[in-house]
Amino acid sequence: MLSTAVTDSPPLAADAAGIRKGVTLSGPGRDVWNRITREFHIDDCAAQEVLQQVCEAVIRLEAIAARVRTDGEVISRQGRPPLTSITA
């Protein structure tokens, strides 16, 4: 259940930082977790799991964005040269 009350107590089954035990979040994913758990007290496993999945997706998206910033937008093709996008 979500409540809008800001609380100092972490979500159930969480460590002192508010991250569920067994969950390792870094960088942008941890930032999202911290921002949401500061504003909402999430005290049920289903909501914590959804939030964890969102945070993990944020981490993956940031990694993909970093790769695109480095390599540009590229489509890899098996056995053929990659296709690069047209940039403006």
C-alpha positions in Angstrom: 0.0 0.0 0.0 1.3 3.5 -0.8 0.7 6.4 1.4 1.8 10.0 0.7 3.0 10.5 4.3 6.8 11.0 4.4 8.3 8.7 7.0 11.7 8.0 8.4 11.1 4.3 8.6 12.3 2.2 5.6 10.0 -0.1 3.6 9.5 -3.6 5.1 12.4 -6.0 4.6 14.7 -3.1 3.7 18.1 -2.2 4.9 18.9 1.1 6.6 19.3 2.8 3.2 15.7 1.7 2.3 16.8 -0.9 -0.3 15.2 -4.3 0.0 17.6 -6.9 1.2 19.2 -8.8 -1.6 18.6 -5.9 -4.1 21.7 -4.1 -5.5 20.9 -0.8 -7.2 23.5 1.7 -8.3 23.6 5.1 -10.0 20.4 6.2 -11.6 18.4 3.2 -10.4 19.3 3.9 -6.7 18.5 7.6 -7.3 15.0 6.7 -8.5 14.5 4.3 -5.5 15.6 7.0 -3.1 13.4 9.7 -4.6 10.3 7.5 -4.5 10.9 6.0 -1.1 11.5 9.5 0.4 8.1 10.6 -0.8 6.1 7.4 -0.3 6.2 4.7 2.3 6.0 1.4 0.3 5.1 -1.3 2.7 4.0 -4.2 0.5 6.1 -6.7 -1.4 4.3 -6.3 -4.7 4.9 -2.6 -4.9 8.5 -3.0 -3.8 9.0 -5.5 -6.5 7.5 -3.2 -9.2 9.7 -0.3 -7.9 12.7 -2.6 -8.1 11.9 -3.6 -11.7 11.5 0.1 -12.6 14.9 1.0 -11.0 16.6 -1.9 -12.8 15.1 -0.7 -16.1 16.4 2.8 -15.4 19.9 1.4 -14.9 19.7 -0.6 -18.2 18.3 2.4 -20.1 21.2 4.6 -18.8 23.7 2.0 -19.9 22.1 1.9 -23.4 22.0 5.7 -23.6 25.7 5.8 -22.7 26.5 3.3 -25.4 24.5 5.3 -28.0 26.3 8.5 -26.9 29.6 6.7 -27.5 28.8 4.7 -30.7 25.9 6.6 -32.1 22.7 5.0 -33.1 23.8 1.7 -34.8 21.9 -1.3 -36.0 24.1 -4.5 -35.8 23.5 -7.0 -38.6 24.8 -10.5 -38.3 27.6 -11.1 -40.7 27.3 -7.6 -42.4 28.6 -4.2 -41.6 26.5 -2.2 -39.0 24.0 0.4 -40.2 24.5 3.9 -38.6 21.7 6.3 -38.3 21.6 9.7 -40.0 22.3 12.5 -37.6 21.0 16.0 -37.9 
